[in-house]
Amino acid sequence: MQLELEQTKLRLHEAQLEKAIRKDWKDVKGSLTPKNLGKQILTELISQKIQDKFRPKGILSESLAYGANMLAKKLGEKFKTFSGN
């Protein structure tokens, strides 16, 4: 009886893990489309350029670099939302 209960728990846990793997795989597959990869690369390039432009030399430039980086990320998110993905 105890053994059967443990086996049932293990099967249930296995099914939950398989479901999570399938969902994660769909998410990964969806993010690897050329359109999404392009958006990710563009956002990263813009962010990197902004960081290079405002190389921190003090608290003011560090704050500007941080703000510009956050703005680039938000623009990337808005672009992603606007394009429907």
N, C-alpha and C positions, 0 to 999 in steps of 0.2 A: 504493500500500500504506500509506504513512504517513498520507495524507489519510483513508483509510477508517478507520484506527485512531483518528485524532483525532475523526472524526465519530461513531464508536461511543462513545468516551469522553464526548463532548458529549451524546449521546442518553441515556446512562446517568446522567450528572449531572442532566440535565433531568428524568428520571423520578424521581430521588431528591428533587429540589426540589419537584416536583409532589406527591409522597407526603407530604412534610413540610408543605406548604401545606394539604393535605386534613386532616391530623391537627390542625394548629393551628386550622383553621376549625371542626372538630368541637369542640375544646376551648372556643373562643370562643362557639360556638353554645350549648354546654352551660352555660356560665357566665352566659349572658344570660337564663336562665329567671327568671320572677318570684320563684320560691322562692330561688334563689341570689342574685339582686339584693337581695332583702329582707334576707338574712343579711349580705351585704356592707355594706349601708347601716346596719344595726343595729350591726354590729361597729365601723364607722367612727364612728357617733354616740356610742357608749359610750366609745370611745377618745378622741374629741374632748372629751367632757364631763369625763372623768378628767383630761385634760391641762389643761383650763380650771380645774378645781377646784384642782389642785395646780400653779398657775402658779409656775415655778421662781423662788425668791427666794434660794436658797442651796443648798449641796450636799445638805443633807438633803431639802429639798422636791424638788430635781431628781431625787434618787435615788428618792423615793417616786413621782414622776410617771412615771419610766421603768419602775419595777416595776409600777405600775398599768396602764400602757399594754401591757406585755408580758402581764400577766394577762388583759386584755381580748382581746388577739389570741389567746391560748391558748384562752380560753373560746369564741371564735368558731370556732376550728379544731375544738374538741371538739364544738360544736353541729353543725358541718358533718359531722363523722364520724358522730355519733349519728343524724343525719337520713338518712344513707345516701348522701350525695353528696360 
